Amino acid sequence: MIDRDLKDLIDQSLNETIGEDDLRALEQHLFEDPVSRLYYLKSTNLHASLRRRFFVKQNPGNILSCTNHFFTTRRVLLAVAASLVLFFGMLSLWIPSPSVGEVAQVVGAYRDNGVAYEIGEAVEPGSISISRGLLRLDLSNGARITLEGPAELEVFNESRVVLHRGLVTATIPESAVGFVVDTMTAHVVDLGTSFGVSVGEDGQTEVCVFDGEVEVTASQEGEGNLLPHLVREGEAIRTRIDSSVIDSVSYETSQFENAWPVNYGVLQTTGSMRFVSPGPNFHPGNYEDNEHIVVFPERRNILAKESVRVDMIDPGEYAKSHYREKPSLSTGKALTSYLLQLDAYPEGKNPNRRRSVRGQITFANPIVGVITEGRLLKDSEVVFGIPSVDYQTARTIEPRPEGDRRPGFDSLILTADRHSLILELRENPGHLDQVRVLVEAD
């Protein structure tokens, strides 16, 4: 989006009313910003066309004179435009475009021309369009954004993007506080948080804050300098193209449920799995669900100072073992933790019937440990979980004993590539199954 001050400078330049200081400022801006250069070139062409039409209508008896004047003006404008294109084109050969990040994850993401994105591609200032799929960009300042197609995103630098359509979710560390997402109707400034932004075909923008705070300013075309609106964790707002009013709306994260997990390193869930975004009173014990194994992001990039005892580290199906036989993870490796949970509750005509839920979850990085017995879950919460949370019931899943053919047992399988867990959990209302998954950090 081109701001109003720049438009004014370009208009003054084309109308030959610009001062020396403003002219130098315009030249500097055109030198630094390729989007502004393109807008300037379009403006010069439009300006020349309008002048031609104006002079012909005002001087029908002196068409030749006016036509000569037009061609003189047009030659000057086109010469300036051509010179700029040539200059900046040659400059681009001498100075390579600086990379501001890289493509970190790709989940079926394709460009509009059908070419797939690939992990490791450099992210440079400019437009990124995807027809479908999910694309995670890790920027050089630590910001992590995931774009869900169909969508179009303009990257200005590592601290600012413009979302023209589609949706993004962003996870912003302390090193990138102040990160900006602009849309046609909103200016969103991060204050250290995780949030989602969506832009509809009609330009309507919705902002949903999962964690922390953002400032949102309505930014209609041609308007600005409106007071910012503080949006906190668990809140959501909406802006529209025909209004400068920022409307509060109900906090609803469902539209971001595909993109948000990729921000956190989850590539895919299948079956009855549901990824729950952080929000107000974030506490796994507050989420009851009879239909899904719920996935909670816990802690990222944690370096354990002591060895951590887990239930399994090798691919295969989980089986119970004695505490002294449990393997331990060595220290010195950064890990990210997730909590998977089935917390059933009484419901319907048969409120106490046993629930059975199946699902699979795939992570971008390898799984290094799985914890599922109550004692180990409690011990590991000091490092990886929420230590202040108090659960009122046992949390151990019950795998099938060796040789037992009775139905009704839980099942947990770590796949051979150590990137996926396949689960089938069975639980009575009022009881709780939990699995903590430790994954290599980025």
Buried (B, 14 or more C-beta within 10 A) or exposed (E): EBEEEBBEBBEBBBEEEBEEEBEEBBEEBBBEBBBBBEBBBEBBBEBBEEBBEEBBEEBEEEEEEBBEBBEEBBEEBBEBBEEBEEEEEEEEEEEEEEBBBBBBBBBEBBBEEEEEBEEEBEBEBEEBBBEEBBBBBBBBBBBBBBBBBBBBBBBBBBBBBBBBBBBBBBBBBEEBBBBBBBBBBBBBBBBBBBBBBBBBEEBBBBBBBBBBBBBBBBBBEEEBEBEBBEBEBBBBBBBBBEEBEBEEEEBEBEBBBBBBBBBBBBBBBEBBBBBBBBBEEBEBBEBBBBEBBBBBBBBBEBEBEEEBBBBBBEEEEBEBEEEEEBBEBEEEEEBBBBBBBBBBEEBEEEEEBEBBBBBBBBBBBEBBBBBBBBEBBBBBBEBBBBEEEEBEEEBBBBBBEEEEEEEEBBBBBBBEEBBBBBBBBBBEBEBBBBBBBBBBBB
